[in-house]
Amino acid sequence: MSKSSLPVVLSGIQPSGHLCIGNYLGAIKNWVAMQETHDCIFLVVDLHALTVQQVPAELRRRCLSFVAQYVACGIDPERSTIVMQSHVPQHAELAWVLSTLTYMGELNRMTQFKDKSQRHASNINAGLFTYPILMAADILLYQANAVPVGADQKQHLELARDIAGRFNQRYSETFTMPEPFIPGTGARIMSLQDPSSKMSKSDENLNSLIALLDKPDVVRAKLRRAVTDSEKEIRFDPEKKPGVANLLTIHSALSGESIPALEAHFAGRLYSALKEETAEVIIEALRPIQTRYDAVMADKKVLEGILAQGAESAYRRARRTLSKVYRKIGLVPPAAR
């Protein structure tokens, strides 16, 4: 089956914080599997990152690091399009057009804006408010059929669908209506320090997450500090024993052992045994990822080639969509140069 006949799936991660096992098990591992069944576009959404104040040198380093980590986790640049959002100017251009079709009331209802405004009270900028419009442009620009979304982004996808429908009704069919993609598998990994909350790559407490690039001693130290409970029994009970359940989930997702098998394996043993063994499972799972990452980061030409190839492919797709949009809304096409 040719790539052009496959449904288009688009996803991306903002280059902030540290990619962690939560990102890997909840999203990236599924991305790797999707390469067999979809025409995949994976973004590093660096323009979105600008809604929060950044240190320029650190932002550039993280962007390149995220690309290398995508590849290290199994995203194949020969089968998928890996692209830096800012390398394709049509993202920002389409976002402006879509902003004229988006109502203030819709943006006011976005719960993420309210949450981020509270966390960044000294920098409540217009970009933070219009963030969902740029996200809609990311999706609609590539005529994505499916978008993997978590609960925190579902509202944004619904807005993208509303905007697409509004444009299609006003100017004729132009945009594919994107559908949420719910993978059949994907573990929900919780914070090591607050197992009632999802593990976040942007958590300020680094003991709460296991980064994909954490070295073995760091992994062991973080697992020793992981929150459990005052009981002694190792059993899977997310409501009463969320910390223990989280460690069992991580172990199972990376080792392939079922939860019941792990409960039997750890029966009568101390929490320290669960933490130590889970740490070793994590270390072994991360070892090939880190080896591949180091190789990619060591060759600047490889990284540049991946980004150049991705930008060229994405630019062609994006230009087709934007040219159609500009023509339909009545803009004058540029003269040949």
C-alpha positions as CSV (number, residue, x, y, z in Angstrom):
1,M,0.0,0.0,0.0
2,S,1.4,3.4,-1.0
3,K,1.9,6.1,1.6
4,S,-0.4,8.4,-0.2
5,S,-3.3,6.0,0.2
6,L,-3.0,5.8,4.0
7,P,-5.0,8.0,6.4
8,V,-3.0,11.0,7.6
9,V,-2.2,11.1,11.4
10,L,-0.6,14.2,13.0
11,S,0.8,14.7,16.4
12,G,3.3,16.8,18.1
13,I,5.0,17.6,21.4
14,Q,6.0,21.0,22.7
15,P,9.7,21.3,23.4
16,S,9.5,22.0,27.1
17,G,10.8,20.1,30.1
18,H,12.1,16.6,29.6
19,L,10.5,13.8,27.4
20,C,9.7,11.1,29.9
21,I,8.5,7.5,30.1
22,G,4.9,8.9,30.4
23,N,5.3,10.5,26.9
24,Y,6.9,7.3,25.6
25,L,4.4,4.8,26.9
26,G,1.4,7.0,26.5
27,A,2.2,8.4,23.0
28,I,5.5,7.9,21.3
29,K,5.4,4.1,21.5
30,N,2.0,4.2,19.7
31,W,3.4,6.6,17.1
32,V,6.0,4.0,16.2
33,A,3.2,1.4,15.7
34,M,1.2,3.9,13.6
35,Q,3.9,4.1,11.0
36,E,2.7,0.7,9.7
37,T,-0.9,1.9,9.2
38,H,-0.8,5.7,8.7
39,D,0.9,8.5,6.8
40,C,2.5,10.0,9.9
41,I,3.5,13.6,10.5
42,F,5.2,14.3,13.9
43,L,5.9,17.9,14.9
44,V,8.1,19.6,17.4
45,V,5.8,22.5,18.1
46,D,8.4,25.1,18.9
47,L,6.1,28.1,18.0
48,H,3.7,27.0,20.8
49,A,6.6,27.0,23.2
50,L,6.9,30.8,22.8
51,T,3.8,31.4,24.9
52,V,6.0,30.9,27.9
53,Q,9.3,32.9,28.3
54,Q,12.2,30.8,27.0
55,V,16.0,31.0,27.2
56,P,16.8,31.0,23.4
57,A,19.9,28.8,23.6
58,E,18.1,26.2,25.8
59,L,15.0,26.2,23.5
60,R,17.2,25.5,20.4
61,R,19.0,22.7,22.3
62,R,15.7,21.1,23.4
63,C,14.2,21.3,19.9
64,L,17.1,19.4,18.5
65,S,17.1,17.0,21.4
66,F,13.4,16.2,20.9
67,V,14.0,15.4,17.3
68,A,16.8,13.0,18.2
69,Q,14.7,11.4,20.9
70,Y,11.8,10.9,18.4
71,V,14.3,9.0,16.2
72,A,15.8,7.1,19.1
73,C,12.4,5.9,20.2
74,G,11.7,4.4,16.7
75,I,10.3,7.2,14.6
76,D,11.8,6.5,11.1
77,P,12.3,9.7,9.1
78,E,12.2,7.6,5.9
79,R,8.6,6.4,6.7
80,S,7.3,9.4,8.7
81,T,7.6,13.2,8.4
82,I,9.5,14.7,11.3
83,V,9.2,18.5,11.2
84,M,10.0,21.6,13.2
85,Q,6.8,23.7,13.3
86,S,8.7,27.0,12.7
87,H,10.3,25.6,9.5
88,V,7.0,25.7,7.7
89,P,5.7,29.3,7.6
90,Q,2.2,28.2,6.5
91,H,1.5,27.2,10.1
92,A,1.5,30.8,11.2
93,E,-0.2,32.0,7.9
94,L,-3.1,29.6,8.2
95,A,-3.5,30.5,11.9
96,W,-4.1,34.1,11.0
97,V,-6.8,33.1,8.5
98,L,-8.4,30.8,11.0
99,S,-8.4,33.5,13.7
100,T,-10.8,35.5,11.6
101,L,-13.2,32.5,11.8
102,T,-12.8,31.9,15.5
103,Y,-15.1,33.7,18.1
104,M,-13.8,35.2,21.3
105,G,-16.4,33.2,23.2
106,E,-14.9,30.0,21.9
107,L,-11.4,30.9,23.1
108,N,-12.8,32.1,26.5
109,R,-14.1,28.7,27.1
110,M,-10.8,26.9,26.7
111,T,-9.9,25.4,30.0
112,Q,-6.2,25.2,29.2
113,F,-6.0,29.0,28.9
114,K,-7.5,29.4,32.3
115,D,-5.1,26.8,33.8
116,K,-2.0,28.2,32.1
117,S,-3.0,31.8,33.1
118,Q,-2.9,30.8,36.7
119,R,0.5,29.1,36.4
120,H,2.0,32.0,34.4
121,A,0.2,35.0,35.9
122,S,3.0,37.4,35.1
123,N,2.9,36.5,31.4
124,I,-0.7,36.2,30.2
125,N,0.0,37.0,26.6
126,A,-2.2,37.0,23.5
127,G,-0.4,33.9,22.2
128,L,-1.5,31.9,25.2
129,F,-5.1,32.9,24.4
130,T,-4.9,32.1,20.7
131,Y,-2.9,28.9,21.1
132,P,-5.8,26.7,20.1
133,I,-6.1,28.5,16.7
134,L,-2.4,27.7,15.9
135,M,-3.1,24.1,17.0
136,A,-6.1,24.0,14.6
137,A,-3.8,25.3,11.8
138,D,-1.3,22.5,12.6
139,I,-4.0,19.9,12.1
140,L,-5.9,21.3,9.2
141,L,-2.8,22.4,7.2
142,Y,-2.0,18.7,6.5
143,Q,-5.5,17.5,6.0
144,A,-5.1,15.2,9.0
145,N,-7.7,12.4,9.3
146,A,-6.7,11.5,12.8
147,V,-5.1,13.2,15.8
148,P,-4.0,11.3,18.9
149,V,-5.3,13.4,21.8
150,G,-5.4,13.2,25.6
151,A,-8.1,14.6,27.8
152,D,-6.3,17.9,28.1
153,Q,-6.3,18.5,24.3
154,K,-9.7,17.1,23.4
155,Q,-11.3,20.5,23.7
156,H,-8.8,22.0,21.2
157,L,-9.5,19.3,18.7
158,E,-13.2,20.0,18.9
159,L,-12.5,23.7,18.2
160,A,-10.4,22.7,15.2
161,R,-13.4,20.7,13.9
162,D,-15.7,23.6,14.5
163,I,-13.4,26.0,12.6
164,A,-13.0,23.5,9.7
165,G,-16.7,23.0,9.4
166,R,-17.3,26.8,9.5
167,F,-14.7,27.3,6.7
168,N,-16.1,24.5,4.6
169,Q,-19.7,25.8,4.9
170,R,-18.7,29.3,4.0
171,Y,-16.2,28.6,1.2
172,S,-16.9,25.0,0.1
173,E,-15.3,21.8,1.1
174,T,-11.6,22.5,1.8
175,F,-10.5,20.9,5.1
176,T,-10.6,17.3,6.1
177,M,-12.6,16.9,9.3
178,P,-10.1,15.5,11.9
179,E,-11.2,12.7,14.2
180,P,-9.7,11.9,17.6
181,F,-7.5,8.8,17.5
182,I,-7.7,6.7,20.6
183,P,-4.9,4.0,20.4
184,G,-5.8,0.5,21.5
185,T,-2.9,0.5,23.9
186,G,-1.1,3.1,25.9
187,A,-0.3,3.1,29.5
188,R,-1.3,6.1,31.6
189,I,1.8,6.8,33.8
190,M,1.4,8.8,36.9
191,S,3.8,11.1,38.8
192,L,6.2,9.3,41.1
193,Q,5.7,11.9,43.8
194,D,1.9,12.5,43.3
195,P,0.4,9.4,41.9
196,S,-3.0,11.1,41.6
197,S,-1.6,13.2,38.8
198,K,-0.3,12.2,35.4
199,M,3.5,12.2,34.9
200,S,4.4,15.4,33.2
201,K,7.6,16.3,31.3
202,S,7.2,19.9,32.5
203,D,6.9,19.0,36.2
204,E,9.2,21.3,38.2
205,N,9.9,18.5,40.6
206,L,12.2,16.2,38.6
207,N,11.8,13.4,41.1
208,S,8.2,13.1,39.8
209,L,9.3,11.9,36.4
210,I,11.7,9.5,34.7
211,A,13.2,11.3,31.7
212,L,14.1,9.2,28.6
213,L,17.7,10.5,29.0
214,D,18.0,9.8,32.8
215,K,21.1,7.8,33.6
216,P,20.8,4.5,35.6
217,D,21.9,6.0,39.0
218,V,19.3,8.8,38.5
219,V,16.6,6.3,37.7
220,R,17.4,4.2,40.8
221,A,17.4,7.3,43.1
222,K,14.1,8.5,41.7
223,L,12.4,5.1,42.2
224,R,13.7,4.8,45.8
225,R,12.0,8.1,46.5
226,A,8.7,7.1,44.7
227,V,5.6,7.6,46.9
228,T,3.8,4.4,47.9
229,D,1.7,4.0,51.1
230,S,1.9,2.9,54.7
231,E,0.7,-0.7,53.9
232,K,3.0,-3.6,52.9
233,E,1.0,-5.6,50.4
234,I,2.0,-5.2,46.7
235,R,-1.3,-5.3,44.8
236,F,-2.9,-3.3,41.9
237,D,-5.5,-1.0,43.4
238,P,-5.3,2.5,41.7
239,E,-7.9,4.0,44.1
240,K,-6.5,2.8,47.4
241,K,-2.9,2.2,46.4
242,P,-2.1,4.6,43.5
243,G,1.6,4.7,44.1
244,V,2.0,0.9,44.1
245,A,-0.4,0.6,41.1
246,N,1.7,3.1,39.2
247,L,4.9,1.2,39.7
248,L,3.2,-2.1,38.7
249,T,1.9,-0.3,35.5
250,I,5.3,1.0,34.6
251,H,6.9,-2.5,35.2
252,S,4.2,-4.2,33.1
253,A,4.3,-1.7,30.2
254,L,8.1,-2.1,29.9
255,S,8.6,-5.7,30.8
256,G,5.6,-7.2,29.1
257,E,4.6,-9.1,32.2
258,S,0.9,-9.0,33.1
259,I,-0.3,-7.2,36.3
260,P,-1.6,-10.4,37.9
261,A,1.8,-12.1,37.1
262,L,3.6,-9.3,38.8
263,E,1.3,-9.3,41.8
264,A,2.1,-13.0,42.2
265,H,5.8,-12.4,41.7
266,F,6.0,-9.8,44.4
267,A,3.7,-11.5,46.9
268,G,5.1,-11.3,50.4
269,R,7.9,-9.0,49.3
270,L,8.7,-5.5,50.4
271,Y,8.0,-2.3,48.5
272,S,11.8,-1.9,48.1
273,A,11.9,-5.0,46.0
274,L,9.2,-3.6,43.7
275,K,11.1,-0.3,43.4
276,E,14.4,-1.9,42.7
277,E,13.2,-4.3,40.1
278,T,11.1,-1.6,38.4
279,A,14.1,0.7,38.2
280,E,16.1,-2.1,36.5
281,V,13.3,-2.7,34.0
282,I,13.3,1.0,33.2
283,I,17.1,1.2,32.8
284,E,17.1,-1.8,30.4
285,A,14.2,-0.3,28.4
286,L,15.9,3.1,28.1
287,R,19.4,1.7,27.3
288,P,18.8,1.2,23.5
289,I,17.0,4.6,23.3
290,Q,19.9,6.4,24.9
291,T,22.5,4.6,22.7
292,R,20.6,5.6,19.6
293,Y,20.1,9.1,20.9
294,D,23.8,9.7,21.5
295,A,24.6,8.5,18.0
296,V,22.1,10.9,16.4
297,M,23.2,13.8,18.5
298,A,26.8,13.2,17.7
299,D,26.3,13.6,14.0
300,K,25.0,17.1,13.3
301,K,24.6,16.3,9.6
302,V,22.2,13.5,10.4
303,L,20.0,15.9,12.4
304,E,20.1,18.6,9.8
305,G,19.2,16.1,7.1
306,I,16.2,14.8,9.0
307,L,14.9,18.3,9.5
308,A,15.6,19.4,5.9
309,Q,13.8,16.3,4.6
310,G,10.9,16.8,6.9
311,A,10.6,20.5,6.2
312,E,10.6,19.9,2.4
313,S,7.9,17.3,2.6
314,A,5.7,19.3,5.0
315,Y,6.2,22.5,3.0
316,R,4.8,20.9,-0.2
317,R,1.7,19.6,1.6
318,A,1.2,22.9,3.5
319,R,1.6,25.0,0.4
320,R,-1.1,23.0,-1.4
321,T,-3.6,23.6,1.4
322,L,-2.8,27.3,2.0
323,S,-2.9,28.1,-1.8
324,K,-6.4,26.6,-1.9
325,V,-7.4,28.5,1.2
326,Y,-6.1,31.8,-0.1
327,R,-7.9,31.3,-3.5
328,K,-11.2,30.5,-1.8
329,I,-11.2,33.5,0.5
330,G,-10.4,35.8,-2.3
331,L,-6.8,36.8,-2.0
332,V,-4.9,37.7,-5.2
333,P,-2.3,35.0,-6.1
334,P,1.3,36.3,-6.4
335,A,2.7,36.9,-9.8
336,A,5.4,34.5,-11.1
337,R,8.9,35.5,-10.2
